[in-house]
Amino acid sequence: MALEITDANIKELINSGKPVVIDFWAEWCGPCRMVGPVVEELAKEYEGKVIIGKMDVDNNTDTPTEYGIRNIPTILFFKDGQLVDKQVGAAQKAALTAKVEALL
């Protein structure tokens, strides 16, 4: 299951030494509801290898502002504590899988 990521725990996760994938979403966002199940599948498939989580932009405003998130869903990909890739808008599972694989 995808981890719940918040403004309070994001820095610790990004600097954990593992690749991190964060889905920025909101309850009211239609495309987010399409991407959500894919993110959950990836979280199961890459458990133990990649930290995959979701951040509700309505409940966490500091991090989306810091990373310039203007549209959701937006998925950020971190490696070695650095932002290395981004997906804005809904995407097919194959496209997201390729981006996750590139982190490994």
Backbone as a ProteinNet text record, in pm:
[ID]
protein_1_A
[PRIMARY]
MALEITDANIKELINSGKPVVIDFWAEWCGPCRMVGPVVEELAKEYEGKVIIGKMDVDNNTDTPTEYGIRNIPTILFFKDGQLVDKQVGAAQKAALTAKVEALL
[TERTIARY]
84.1	0	88	45.9	122	123.5	237.2	259	192.2	138.8	86.7	203.5	229.4	341.1	284.7	349.5	303.4	417.6	382.6	486.1	585.1	535.9	619.1	719.5	685.2	776	848	822.2	878.3	1030.9	1089.4	1236.3	1306.6	1255	1313.4	1307	1194.9	1179.7	1271.9	1276.9	1360.8	1507.9	1548.1	1687.8	1713.2	1622.7	1633.6	1737.9	1784.1	1877.9	1810.1	1677.4	1602.4	1541.1	1515.2	1439.9	1299.8	1244.8	1113.4	1027.8	902	804.3	685.1	647	537.2	430.4	308.8	191.7	121.1	119.3	47	-95	-194.3	-332.5	-427.9	-557	-664.2	-788.8	-871	-993.9	-1085.9	-1094.9	-1188.9	-1137.7	-1016.2	-950.7	-980.3	-1055.9	-1090.8	-971.2	-877.6	-760.5	-677.9	-678.7	-606.3	-665.7	-797.4	-863.6	-830.1	-796.6	-754.9	-611.9	-525.4	-384.7	-366.4	-451.3	-437.8	-419.1	-505.5	-488.6	-355.9	-307.6	-178.3	-66	-73.3	28	25.6	-93.8	-104.9	-41.4	-64.2	-4	147.8	200.6	345.8	403.1	330.9	377.5	392.6	298.9	307.1	422.8	433.9	535	677.4	697.6	832.6	857.4	771.3	786.1	925.1	990.8	1125	1235.4	1202.3	1302.9	1288.4	1161.9	1131.6	1022.1	1037.9	932.7	832.7	709.5	606.1	492.3	458.4	354.2	272.2	172.7	79.1	73.1	65.2	50.2	-75.8	-167.5	-291.5	-257.3	-273.7	-233.8	-325.8	-445.7	-535.8	-493.5	-431.5	-389.4	-242.8	-166.9	-23.5	5.5	29	47.3	192.8	278.5	417.7	495.9	487.2	566	523	392.4	353.9	402.6	399.6	449.7	599.5	672.7	818.7	860.5	786	820.8	743.8	669.9	601.2	490.6	421.1	311.3	191.8	155.8	42.8	-74	-45.5	-149.1	-139.2	-254.4	-252.8	-334.6	-302.7	-193.8	-56.6	39.3	179.8	254.4	342.4	422.6	569.1	635	776.8	858.9	976.8	1067	1199.7	1239.9	1362.6	1461.5	1589.2	1697.3	1811.6	1867.3	1976.9	1941.8	1815.5	1771.9	1745.2	1759.5	1742.6	1623	1551.6	1442.8	1504.4	1467.3	1527.6	1427.5	1297.5	1198.2	1062.4	970.3	837.6	738.5	617.6	507.7	389.2	346.1	230.5	112.4	0.7	-118.6	-120.6	-233.2	-251	-157.4	-108.7	-17.7	-49.5	-13.2	-30.3	67.5	30.2	116.6	255.1	260.3	389.1	483.5	429.9	512.4	565.5	479.8	522.7	621.4	597.7	689.9	828.8	835.2	965	1038	964.1	1027.1	1075.2	997.6	1040.1	1164.6	1164.8	1279.4	1405.7	1392.1	1507.7	1571.4	1495.8	1550.3	1638.8	1619.4	1689.6	1828.7
-119.1	0	124.7	224.4	348.6	416.1	471	538.5	675.4	717.5	854.2	946.9	1037	1130.1	1267	1331.7	1461.8	1561.4	1688.7	1791.3	1754.1	1684.1	1651.5	1539	1441.6	1327.1	1321.1	1413.6	1403.4	1412.1	1503.8	1520.4	1393.3	1333.2	1209.7	1099.3	1088	984.7	1008.7	1132.7	1165.2	1136.5	1158.1	1137.3	1000	904.6	771.3	682.6	723.9	641.1	554.6	544.8	469	565.9	518.2	601.7	627.9	745.6	784.3	834.1	788.9	832.7	888.5	1013.2	1077	1123.3	1075.5	1114.9	1228.4	1346.5	1460.8	1457.3	1452.2	1429.5	1503.4	1496.9	1549.2	1464.1	1455.2	1375.1	1414.7	1543.4	1596.6	1587.7	1539.8	1539.8	1409.7	1420.7	1303.8	1227	1293.1	1221.6	1156.9	1217.6	1159.4	1023.9	1013.3	886.8	779.7	821.6	725.6	676.5	765.5	732.2	658.1	685.1	627.4	476.4	399	252.9	207.6	278.8	245	267.2	378.2	407.2	298.2	253.9	146.5	17.1	-16.1	-135.7	-126.6	-10.8	7.8	-3.8	48.9	41.6	-105.1	-190.2	-333.7	-399	-368.8	-433.1	-395.5	-273.4	-226.7	-216	-280.5	-277.3	-325.7	-248.9	-284.7	-227.2	-188.1	-132.6	18	63	204.9	246.9	364.4	419.7	488.1	440.5	498.8	545.4	674.2	728.1	835	882.2	982.4	1099	1219.6	1338.6	1412.8	1429.4	1504.2	1653	1721	1862.4	1955.2	1907.8	1989.2	1990.6	1883.3	1872.6	1907.8	1916.3	1947.6	2053.6	2175.2	2283.3	2325.9	2301.5	2347.6	2277.8	2146.2	2069.4	2096.9	2095.7	2129	2267.9	2362.2	2496.7	2492.9	2420.1	2410.7	2353.4	2254.3	2189.7	2244.9	2353.8	2419	2335.6	2256.1	2174	2265.2	2276.2	2361.4	2280.7	2162.6	2073.7	1938.8	1876.9	1741.7	1651.9	1525.2	1461.8	1500	1513.5	1526.7	1423.1	1350.1	1249.2	1290.6	1299.8	1334.7	1210.6	1202.6	1088.6	1138	1082.6	1124.5	1008.3	1041.6	944	1013.5	947.1	1003.4	1141.2	1159	1284.8	1397.6	1369.8	1473.5	1442.3	1547.1	1532	1502.5	1387.7	1348.8	1338.5	1330.6	1318.1	1362.5	1386.9	1436.2	1389.6	1355.9	1322.2	1409.3	1496.3	1581.7	1526.5	1504.8	1450.4	1299.5	1243.7	1098.9	1033.3	913.6	840.4	691.8	619	473.8	409.9	291.3	220.2	194.3	160.9	131.2	251.5	370.8	492	514.8	494.8	514.4	406	282.8	173.2	203.2	255.2	288	394.2	491.8	597	540.9	449.6	386.1	300.3	222.1	136.6	220.3	339.8	426.8	471.1	463.1	500	390.7	267	152.8	131.1
0	0	0	-73.7	-81.1	56.1	89.2	216.2	214.8	328.5	337.1	367.7	276.5	291.9	328.1	423.1	472.1	469.2	492.3	504.7	615.3	719.7	835.8	808.7	722.1	705.8	571	481.5	345.9	342.5	416.6	411	457.8	564.9	617.9	512.3	441	338.8	220.2	173.2	57.1	86.6	211.9	249.9	311.6	288.2	348.7	280	162.2	87.7	-17.7	-10.5	-111	-211	-334.3	-428.8	-372.1	-403.7	-352.7	-468.3	-470.7	-570.1	-493.1	-523.5	-451.4	-549.7	-526	-604.7	-530.2	-589.3	-532.3	-587.1	-496.7	-538	-445.7	-479.9	-393.6	-416	-314.3	-317.1	-433.3	-462.1	-561.3	-705.1	-725	-856.5	-932.4	-1043.1	-1124.2	-1177.5	-1246.9	-1297.8	-1185.8	-1066.8	-952.5	-915.7	-925.4	-893.2	-997	-1119	-1221.7	-1194.7	-1150.6	-1126.8	-993.9	-896.1	-762.6	-759	-826.8	-824.2	-885.3	-986	-1048.1	-947.1	-873.7	-771.9	-663.7	-625.8	-525.8	-577.7	-705.4	-765.2	-763.1	-801.9	-803.6	-662.8	-562.9	-424.4	-381.6	-423.1	-390	-464.9	-593.5	-677.8	-637.8	-590.8	-559.4	-408.9	-329.3	-184	-143.5	-57.1	-12.7	-99.7	-223.5	-314.8	-331.9	-340.1	-365.1	-267.4	-208.7	-123.8	-216.3	-217.5	-302.8	-213.6	-226.6	-140.5	-208.8	-133.1	-184.6	-86.5	-141.4	-58.7	-100.2	-4.7	-27.3	-23.7	-137.9	-146.3	-66.4	-32.7	48.4	195.1	241.2	380.8	402.5	294.8	301.8	196.3	238.6	141.1	124.2	222.1	214.4	103.4	98.6	1.3	-143	-174.1	-312.1	-353.6	-261.9	-292	-317.9	-232.7	-245.5	-380.8	-429.9	-557	-676.3	-655.6	-766.5	-827.7	-746.4	-796.9	-825.1	-952.8	-991.3	-1045.5	-1095.6	-1150.1	-1082.2	-1059.5	-1005.2	-1096.7	-1107.2	-1034.5	-1090.6	-1000.2	-1036.6	-955.9	-1019.9	-951.6	-963.6	-846.8	-844.2	-812.1	-873.7	-858.2	-801.8	-687.8	-620.1	-614.6	-635	-619.7	-548.1	-448.1	-368.7	-314.3	-275.3	-214.6	-312.3	-442.1	-544.6	-634.4	-673.5	-769.4	-906.5	-966.4	-1094	-1208.5	-1176.4	-1283.4	-1231.3	-1325.8	-1291	-1395.9	-1351.3	-1442.3	-1403.2	-1493.9	-1467.5	-1545.9	-1477.9	-1542.6	-1536	-1574.3	-1572.1	-1672.9	-1636.6	-1724.6	-1715.9	-1820.8	-1823	-1724.9	-1677.2	-1582.9	-1643.4	-1771.2	-1835	-1828	-1847.8	-1843.5	-1702.2	-1602.7	-1464	-1421.3	-1465.6	-1434.6	-1489.6	-1611.2	-1672.7	-1590	-1539.5	-1458.3	-1324.6	-1265.9	-1139.7	-1164.8	-1272	-1305.3	-1323.5	-1379.1	-1400.7	-1268.9	-1160.3	-1028.9	-969.7	-1016.6	-955.9	-1013.1
[MASK]
++++++++++++++++++++++++++++++++++++++++++++++++++++++++++++++++++++++++++++++++++++++++++++++++++++++++

